[in-house]
Amino acid sequence: QVPFVESGGGLVQAGGSLRLSCAASGSTFSIYVMAWYRQAPGKQRELVATITSGGDTIYADFVKGRFTISRDNAKNTVYLQMNMLKPEDTAVYYCNALQQAWSPTSWGQGTQVTVSS
């Protein structure tokens, strides 16, 4: 399993922006389909966006037009640019590779995003 480390979370007012980063170690990062997930208090983890090694992206309906996922394979890093944030975006955000997301031990600590109204 490849460990991922998320960063960039924080407290922001509604309508604001944040950019999350997710760094990986190892030389196989570029082959993974990467994804951002989030988990709000009392709710199940949900998929936010995915990006293939070639840069094809898919977004959940609730973030379309507001969030952008991208990756830099040379830096082993995937990003999530979050604009027009809403209080309902408040959650712990995680990144993972789809290929290993089935494993409970593959998840990192995540990064907390809090959006105030």
C-alpha atoms as one frame of an Amber mdcrd trajectory, in Angstrom:
protein
   0.000   0.000   0.000   1.091   3.524  -0.771   0.701   6.008   2.071  -0.789
   9.413   1.309  -0.511  12.561   3.388  -3.194  15.222   3.088  -2.709  18.897
   3.903  -4.190  22.316   3.268  -7.373  22.193   5.282  -8.538  24.969   7.562
 -11.328  27.301   8.547 -12.850  29.460   5.834 -15.977  31.539   5.446 -18.725
  30.518   3.080 -17.860  31.566  -0.454 -14.159  31.236   0.204 -11.544  28.922
  -1.261  -9.036  26.338  -0.135  -6.520  24.174  -1.929  -5.852  20.717  -0.574
  -2.745  18.718  -1.372  -2.061  15.023  -1.138   1.492  13.748  -1.338   2.606
  10.196  -1.951   5.894   8.398  -1.717   7.235   5.834  -4.143   7.653   5.588
  -7.874   4.278   4.120  -8.810   2.108   7.158  -8.119   1.532   7.956 -11.781
  -0.274   4.676 -12.449  -2.931   5.216  -9.797  -6.393   6.596 -10.315  -6.484
   9.108  -7.495  -9.520  10.308  -5.620 -10.601  12.770  -2.984 -13.204  11.701
  -0.464 -14.811  13.431   2.482 -16.548  12.440   5.665 -18.775  14.784   7.603
 -19.635  14.157  11.264 -22.175  11.389  11.587 -22.093  10.574   7.897 -20.423
   7.979   5.735 -17.363   8.753   3.665 -18.310   9.914   0.174 -16.453  10.267
  -3.086 -15.798  13.843  -4.179 -13.691  13.571  -7.343 -11.377  11.258  -9.248
  -8.558  11.742 -11.717  -6.844   9.187 -13.913  -3.150   9.078 -14.656  -3.896
  10.846 -17.924  -5.896  13.600 -16.290  -9.480  12.534 -16.966 -11.726  13.695
 -14.147 -15.085  12.851 -12.623 -16.912  14.906  -9.993 -19.741  14.289  -7.615
 -22.766  16.388  -8.485 -22.544  18.330  -5.233 -19.121  19.804  -6.170 -19.404
  20.188  -9.936 -18.465  23.661 -11.038 -16.903  24.501  -7.666 -14.081  21.991
  -7.100 -11.215  21.043  -9.396  -9.031  17.970  -9.002  -5.580  17.927 -10.579
  -2.327  16.040 -10.259   1.375  16.506 -10.789   2.898  13.107 -11.404   6.429
  14.510 -11.260   5.745  15.625  -7.691   3.667  12.597  -6.694   0.936  14.996
  -5.641  -2.774  15.397  -6.245  -4.668  18.605  -5.502  -8.217  19.666  -4.825
  -9.018  23.309  -5.493 -12.219  24.165  -3.685 -14.029  27.378  -4.566 -17.389
  28.808  -3.525 -17.278  26.732  -0.368 -20.502  26.084   1.519 -21.074  25.141
   5.167 -22.185  21.699   3.967 -18.675  21.151   2.582 -17.441  20.924   6.175
 -15.788  17.514   6.563 -12.520  15.682   6.879 -11.088  15.313   3.396  -9.043
  12.272   2.420  -7.189  11.223  -0.674  -6.542   7.692  -1.762  -5.878   5.595
  -4.810  -8.956   3.791  -6.088  -6.867   0.658  -6.381  -6.384   0.474  -2.621
  -9.348   2.345  -1.187 -11.007  -0.971  -0.310  -8.419  -1.514   2.427  -9.213
   0.049   5.816  -5.500   0.396   6.550  -4.803   2.432   3.409  -6.420   5.597
   4.712  -4.465   8.505   6.132  -5.437  11.066   8.744  -7.164  13.386   6.334
  -7.350  17.157   6.592 -10.163  19.067   8.273 -12.108  21.626   6.269 -14.522
  23.830   8.169 -16.736  26.334   6.379 -18.484  28.912   8.520 -21.702  30.581
   7.497
